[in-house]
Amino acid sequence: MSQFEQAAAQDFQLPHLDVLESEAVHIFREVAGEFERPVILFSGGKDSIVMLHLALKAFAPAPPPFALLHVDTGHNFPEVLEYRDRVAAQHNLRLHVASVQEFIDRGELKERADGTRNPLQTVPLLRAIEGARYDAVFGGGRRDEEKARAKERIFSLRDEFGGWDPRRQRPELWQLYNGKHAVGEHVRVFPLSNFTELDVWQYIAREKIVLPEIYYAHRREVFLRSGMWLAPGEWGGAKQGERVETRTVRYRTVGDMSCTGAVDSDADTIEKVIAEIAATRLTERGATRADDKMSEAAMEDRKREGYF
């Protein structure tokens, strides 16, 4: 290739965030064309916020043809729940909430000894999918988060029990996605698969997306358990020998308060967060999610049972 041809090719290369955005928009439109009853998993966490932002872009000026679904553990961060409700109302989107607490109250689920409710989300999720007959479920999972998620395709086929079998996943050459599924099966769809945590934050900065303040450095009561700073709340708190103290922290990911740790940080602006993420060598789940440390294959085991 001549120098002229190389220069011309470079002129037509899109910035990497534009490439990622274009891929995600294409995925949303493909699902709208292939499936009858898609739904977006929306927790108010940063990945689901970016996912919703991309869905809004994909169908503007019309609203996205999807409802929102949140599996609420009952131990979520109040700041995040307030954000979830506000954004759904702002965009006039239908928000369905599947409550773990309701399943516990009915005796269909039991509290775990460690107080963690994240693993209890699977049953309410699958019941919600079955009840509303959702055939495609958008999730905010990314391949860089965790090794089980790295195995998953963008269109991830789930069986009639919601289970994931890596051996049944289909090739996705040339951005061709196969949504074919039998009655009772459904497909999980991951538009952010090829984003990294740094990409997500750079995209948030570029698009000026507002996040819950919990993602930025703030003063908070926390206590140290198994090397992680956890916040006391309705789920419980410090045990004997664990001291509650006020520290300047932020959250890299949010979920059930009982297993989502904060990190010491003074990153109170998006520019500081991006600099912090660029320097780290641990993914957000590896650094701050206790539920992923239950076993070497904790995430993969849960995905086989129907987890996100």
C-alpha positions in Angstrom: 0.0 0.0 0.0 1.4 3.4 -1.0 1.8 6.3 1.5 -1.1 8.0 -0.2 -3.3 5.0 0.2 -2.3 4.6 3.9 -3.0 8.2 4.6 -6.4 7.9 2.9 -7.2 4.8 4.9 -6.3 6.5 8.1 -8.6 9.4 7.2 -11.6 7.0 7.1 -10.8 5.1 10.3 -13.3 5.8 13.0 -12.1 6.5 16.6 -12.4 3.4 18.7 -15.3 4.7 20.8 -17.3 5.4 17.5 -16.6 1.8 16.4 -17.9 0.4 19.8 -20.9 2.7 19.7 -21.7 1.7 16.1 -21.5 -2.0 17.0 -23.8 -1.6 20.0 -26.4 0.4 18.0 -26.3 -2.3 15.3 -26.9 -5.0 17.9 -29.9 -3.1 19.3 -31.4 -2.7 15.9 -30.8 -6.4 15.0 -32.6 -7.5 18.2 -35.5 -5.2 17.4 -35.8 -6.8 14.0 -35.4 -10.4 15.1 -37.2 -10.8 18.4 -40.8 -10.1 19.5 -40.4 -9.3 23.3 -37.0 -7.9 24.2 -36.2 -6.3 27.5 -33.3 -4.3 28.9 -31.8 -5.3 32.3 -31.4 -1.9 34.1 -30.1 -1.6 37.6 -28.9 2.0 37.6 -25.3 0.8 37.5 -22.8 2.4 35.0 -22.9 -0.4 32.4 -26.7 -0.5 32.3 -26.7 3.3 32.1 -24.4 3.2 29.1 -26.5 0.4 27.5 -29.7 2.5 27.9 -28.0 5.5 26.5 -27.0 3.5 23.4 -30.5 2.1 23.1 -31.9 5.7 23.1 -29.4 6.6 20.4 -30.3 3.5 18.3 -33.9 4.5 17.9 -34.0 8.3 18.3 -36.1 10.2 17.8 -38.5 7.3 18.7 -38.3 5.8 22.1 -36.6 2.3 22.4 -39.1 -0.5 21.8 -38.1 -2.2 25.0 -39.2 -2.2 28.6 -36.7 -2.1 31.5 -36.3 -4.9 34.1 -34.5 -4.8 37.4 -34.0 -7.7 39.8 -33.9 -5.9 43.1 -32.1 -7.7 45.9 -33.6 -5.5 48.6 -30.1 -4.6 49.6 -29.3 -2.2 46.8 -27.6 1.2 47.3 -30.4 3.8 47.8 -28.6 6.3 45.6 -28.7 3.8 42.7 -32.4 3.0 43.2 -33.3 6.7 43.2 -31.3 7.1 39.9 -33.0 4.1 38.4 -36.5 5.4 39.0 -35.7 8.9 37.9 -34.2 7.9 34.6 -37.1 5.5 33.8 -39.5 8.4 34.5 -37.4 10.9 32.5 -37.6 8.8 29.4 -41.1 7.5 30.0 -40.0 3.9 30.0 -41.8 1.0 31.5 -39.8 -0.3 34.5 -40.6 -3.8 35.9 -39.0 -4.8 39.2 -38.6 -8.4 40.2 -38.1 -8.4 44.0 -35.9 -10.9 45.8 -37.5 -9.8 49.1 -41.0 -10.9 47.8 -39.7 -14.4 47.0 -38.1 -14.6 50.5 -41.4 -13.4 52.1 -43.3 -16.1 50.2 -40.8 -18.8 51.4 -39.6 -19.5 47.8 -36.1 -18.4 48.7 -34.1 -18.5 51.9 -31.6 -16.0 53.2 -28.0 -17.1 52.9 -25.9 -17.5 56.0 -23.5 -14.9 54.8 -26.3 -12.4 54.1 -25.4 -12.0 50.4 -28.4 -11.9 48.1 -26.7 -11.6 44.7 -26.9 -15.4 44.1 -30.6 -15.2 45.0 -31.4 -13.1 41.9 -31.5 -16.0 39.5 -34.9 -17.3 40.4 -36.7 -13.9 40.3 -35.0 -13.2 37.0 -36.0 -16.4 35.4 -39.6 -16.1 36.7 -39.8 -12.6 35.3 -38.5 -13.8 31.9 -41.0 -16.7 31.8 -43.9 -14.6 33.0 -43.5 -11.9 30.5 -42.3 -14.3 27.7 -39.2 -12.2 27.0 -37.3 -13.8 24.2 -34.3 -11.5 24.3 -32.8 -10.0 27.4 -30.1 -7.2 27.1 -27.4 -7.3 29.7 -24.5 -5.0 30.4 -21.9 -7.7 30.8 -18.4 -7.1 29.3 -15.8 -9.6 28.3 -13.0 -7.9 30.3 -14.9 -8.2 33.6 -14.5 -11.9 34.3 -13.3 -15.1 32.6 -16.7 -16.7 32.4 -18.1 -13.6 30.7 -15.1 -13.6 28.3 -16.4 -16.9 27.0 -19.9 -15.6 26.2 -21.1 -14.6 22.7 -22.9 -11.3 22.1 -26.0 -13.4 21.4 -25.9 -16.0 24.2 -28.4 -18.8 23.9 -30.1 -19.9 27.1 -32.1 -23.1 27.4 -35.6 -23.6 28.7 -34.3 -23.4 32.3 -32.3 -20.2 31.6 -29.1 -22.1 31.7 -25.9 -21.3 29.8 -23.9 -24.0 28.0 -20.7 -22.8 26.3 -20.8 -25.7 24.0 -24.1 -24.5 22.4 -22.9 -21.0 21.6 -22.8 -20.1 17.9 -20.0 -18.5 15.9 -20.5 -14.7 15.3 -18.4 -14.1 12.2 -18.6 -10.8 10.3 -21.1 -9.4 13.0 -23.7 -11.9 11.9 -25.9 -12.8 14.9 -28.1 -15.9 15.1 -31.2 -15.3 17.3 -32.9 -18.6 16.4 -34.2 -20.4 19.5 -36.8 -23.0 20.4 -40.0 -22.5 22.4 -39.1 -21.8 26.0 -35.5 -20.8 25.2 -34.4 -17.2 25.1 -31.3 -15.2 24.2 -29.2 -12.9 26.4 -27.7 -10.1 24.4 -24.6 -8.1 25.4 -24.1 -4.9 23.4 -21.1 -3.9 25.5 -19.2 -7.1 25.1 -16.2 -5.5 23.4 -16.1 -2.4 25.7 -13.5 -2.4 28.5 -14.0 -0.6 31.8 -11.8 2.2 30.5 -13.9 2.4 27.3 -17.0 2.7 29.3 -15.7 5.6 31.3 -14.2 7.4 28.3 -17.6 7.0 26.6 -19.4 8.4 29.6 -17.1 11.4 29.5 -17.5 11.9 25.8 -21.3 11.6 26.0 -21.6 13.6 29.2 -23.7 10.9 30.8 -24.7 11.6 34.4 -24.1 8.7 36.9 -25.1 8.2 40.5 -22.6 10.1 42.7 -21.6 6.8 44.3 -19.2 6.2 41.4 -17.2 9.3 42.5 -15.1 9.8 45.6 -17.2 10.7 48.7 -17.0 10.2 52.4 -18.8 7.1 53.6 -19.0 4.8 56.6 -17.3 1.5 55.7 -15.7 -1.5 57.4 -13.0 -3.9 56.3 -13.9 -7.5 55.6 -11.8 -10.0 53.5 -9.7 -7.1 52.1 -12.8 -5.1 50.9 -14.4 -2.0 52.2 -18.1 -2.8 52.7 -20.9 -0.3 53.7 -23.3 -1.2 56.6 -27.0 -1.0 55.7 -30.2 -2.9 55.9 -28.4 -6.1 55.0 -26.3 -5.9 58.2 -22.9 -4.5 58.9 -19.7 -4.9 60.9 -19.3 -8.0 63.0 -17.2 -8.4 66.2 -13.7 -7.4 65.5 -14.7 -5.2 62.4 -14.5 -1.5 63.0 -16.7 1.0 61.1 -14.8 4.1 60.0 -15.4 7.0 57.7 -13.2 7.0 54.6 -13.0 8.7 51.2 -14.1 6.0 48.8 -15.8 5.4 45.5 -17.5 2.4 43.9 -16.2 0.8 40.6 -19.3 -1.4 40.3 -22.6 -1.5 42.2 -24.8 -4.4 43.2 -25.9 -6.0 46.5 -24.4 -4.0 49.4 -23.4 -7.1 51.2 -20.9 -8.1 48.5 -19.9 -4.9 46.7 -16.8 -3.3 48.0 -15.6 0.3 47.7 -12.1 1.4 46.9 -10.0 4.1 48.5 -10.0 6.9 46.1 -9.8 10.7 45.7 -11.2 10.5 42.2 -14.1 13.0 42.5 -14.2 14.0 38.8 -14.5 11.9 35.7 -11.1 12.9 34.5 -9.6 11.5 37.8 -11.6 8.3 37.5 -10.3 7.7 34.0 -6.7 8.2 35.1 -7.3 5.9 38.0 -8.8 3.1 35.8 -6.0 3.5 33.2 -3.4 2.7 36.0 -5.2 -0.2 37.6 -4.4 -3.9 36.9 -7.5 -5.4 38.5 -11.0 -5.5 36.9 -13.8 -3.9 38.9 -15.3 -7.3 39.7 -12.0 -8.8 40.7 -11.3 -5.9 43.0 -14.7 -5.2 44.5 -17.1 -8.2 44.2 -17.0 -10.7 47.0 -19.6 -12.9 45.3 -17.1 -13.7 42.6 -14.6 -15.0 45.1 -16.8 -17.7 46.5 -15.0 -20.2 44.3 -12.7 -20.3 41.3 -15.7 -20.8 39.0 -18.3 -18.9 40.9 -19.6 -16.8 38.0 -19.6 -19.7 35.5 -21.5 -21.9 37.9 -24.2 -19.2 38.4 -24.4 -18.5 34.7 -25.1 -22.2 34.1 -28.0 -21.8 36.5 -29.5 -18.8 34.7 -27.6 -15.9 36.2 -26.9 -12.7 34.2 
